[in-house]
Amino acid sequence: MKRSLLCLSMLLATSVFAKLPAPVLTDEAKAKAEETKARTAWTAKVTNYKLCLSMDRAASNYFKTAATTGKAVKPAAALPACADPGPFNYVAATAAPAVK
């Protein structure tokens, strides 16, 4: 009994390691994946822009409060301004026609 359970469990365990075939993506699914990839990149840019704005607000608040308390503060380092990524707009790349 124990031996048959052991054999059965080993058989089931080896079937877990079986590799599934890669899914076949249609052109529509590939386009949707590209759009999702572009939206994710845009979302990262928006997040970085909001982080930049919040860091600017925190720095200006620090300099303002330090000046009122009379602390000697070094001037802020020159950094590029925060770049607004704008609204999301995705233009799907069209496939080049096949040359015969």
C-alpha positions as CSV (number, residue, x, y, z in Angstrom):
1,M,0.0,0.0,0.0
2,K,2.8,2.4,1.0
3,R,4.7,1.5,-2.1
4,S,1.7,2.2,-4.4
5,L,1.1,5.5,-2.8
6,L,4.8,6.4,-3.2
7,C,4.7,5.5,-6.8
8,L,1.5,7.4,-7.4
9,S,2.9,10.5,-5.6
10,M,6.1,10.3,-7.7
11,L,4.1,10.1,-10.9
12,L,2.0,13.1,-10.0
13,A,5.1,15.1,-8.9
14,T,6.8,14.5,-12.2
15,S,3.8,15.7,-14.1
16,V,4.0,19.0,-12.3
17,F,7.3,19.7,-13.9
18,A,5.9,19.2,-17.4
19,K,6.5,22.3,-19.5
20,L,3.4,23.9,-21.0
21,P,3.7,25.1,-24.6
22,A,4.1,28.8,-25.2
23,P,0.7,30.5,-26.0
24,V,0.2,31.5,-29.6
25,L,-0.7,35.2,-29.7
26,T,-2.9,36.7,-32.3
27,D,-2.1,40.0,-33.9
28,E,-4.9,41.6,-31.7
29,A,-3.4,40.1,-28.6
30,K,0.1,41.4,-29.5
31,A,-1.3,44.9,-30.2
32,K,-3.1,44.8,-26.8
33,A,0.2,43.8,-25.1
34,E,2.1,46.6,-26.8
35,E,-0.6,49.1,-25.7
36,T,-0.4,47.8,-22.1
37,K,3.4,48.1,-22.2
38,A,3.1,51.7,-23.4
39,R,0.5,52.5,-20.8
40,T,2.7,51.0,-18.1
41,A,5.7,53.2,-19.2
42,W,3.5,56.3,-19.2
43,T,2.2,55.5,-15.7
44,A,5.8,55.3,-14.5
45,K,6.5,58.7,-16.0
46,V,3.4,60.2,-14.3
47,T,4.5,58.6,-11.0
48,N,8.0,60.1,-11.4
49,Y,6.5,63.5,-12.3
50,K,4.3,63.5,-9.1
51,L,7.3,62.4,-7.0
52,C,9.4,65.3,-8.5
53,L,6.6,67.8,-7.7
54,S,6.3,66.5,-4.1
55,M,10.1,66.7,-3.6
56,D,10.1,70.3,-4.9
57,R,7.3,71.2,-2.4
58,A,9.2,69.6,0.4
59,A,12.4,71.3,-0.5
60,S,10.7,74.7,-0.8
61,N,9.0,74.2,2.6
62,Y,12.3,73.3,4.1
63,F,14.0,76.4,2.8
64,K,11.1,78.6,3.9
65,T,11.0,77.2,7.4
66,A,14.8,77.2,7.8
67,A,14.9,80.9,6.7
68,T,12.3,81.9,9.3
69,T,14.1,80.1,12.1
70,G,17.4,81.7,11.2
71,K,19.3,78.5,10.1
72,A,22.1,78.9,7.7
73,V,21.1,76.9,4.6
74,K,23.2,76.1,1.6
75,P,21.6,77.0,-1.7
76,A,19.7,74.2,-3.5
77,A,21.5,72.3,-6.2
78,A,20.4,73.1,-9.7
79,L,18.3,70.3,-11.0
80,P,16.2,70.1,-14.2
81,A,12.6,71.1,-13.9
82,C,9.9,68.4,-13.5
83,A,8.7,67.3,-17.0
84,D,5.0,66.7,-17.3
85,P,4.4,63.6,-19.4
86,G,1.0,64.8,-20.6
87,P,-2.0,62.7,-21.4
88,F,-1.7,59.1,-22.5
89,N,-1.8,58.8,-26.3
90,Y,-0.9,55.5,-27.9
91,V,-0.5,55.2,-31.7
92,A,-0.3,51.6,-32.8
93,A,2.6,50.9,-35.0
94,T,1.4,49.6,-38.4
95,A,3.1,46.7,-40.0
96,A,5.0,47.4,-43.1
97,P,3.5,45.8,-46.2
98,A,5.2,42.7,-47.3
99,V,7.5,43.1,-50.3
100,K,7.2,40.4,-52.9
